[in-house]
Amino acid sequence: MSFRLEIAFRRNCSVNRCHLEKIIIKLANKYCCERYYKDFEYSGNKRIVKRDTIFMIFNFPEDSKYIINFLQSIKNIREIYIECIGFDNVKFTLLYASKLYLNMMDKHKAKEYNINKDFIHNNLNYKQIIQSIK
């Protein structure tokens, strides 16, 4: 049982990319990140590049204070954007998804998220996490 957070940033961002990754990883370890991994995503059509990003996925303990503290610390970094947050308890529950993430995911799952969004945002266990993003 853990919280899962996905963040992304452009591969050609103005700040030194390796330095930015080290800062993020150091902050994640400071706030008790259980594990993380990174990968990149590249998509486009012919010579037009639509998406060239690095994404990082972090798993935090079930106690929400760790992920909230991490979100508050990375929220001020301009190059980073939060794609989604979920809670993995045998069944994955999507708590927050950005508009870009919703457009990229399966349409059926996006509709399901939009239907359940009000219930999730009013749940006291998850409300603080959602508020820390905004």
C-alpha angles and dihedrals in degrees: 000000000000146000117258121207126187120196129175140191135178118270091225096049118151095244119074102276097213091050091050092050091051092051092050093047092047091052092047092052090047089058095049101263108185096205141337140188137185137209138160133246124210124179137158146123120261105312097346114096112207100174130018107161143141115226128195126199120204130189118207130186121270092260104095096213091080096055092041091054091047092049091050091051096050097038091087095054103101099203094058126080127185113236102182147339125206143168117233112205102149085295116055114235116197108220101174134010128179120232091252091051091049091051092052098046128081110292093229092054091045091054090048090052092049091050093050096038097096092049092049094046091050093049107109093219093058102029095088092051092052091047092051090061095057 
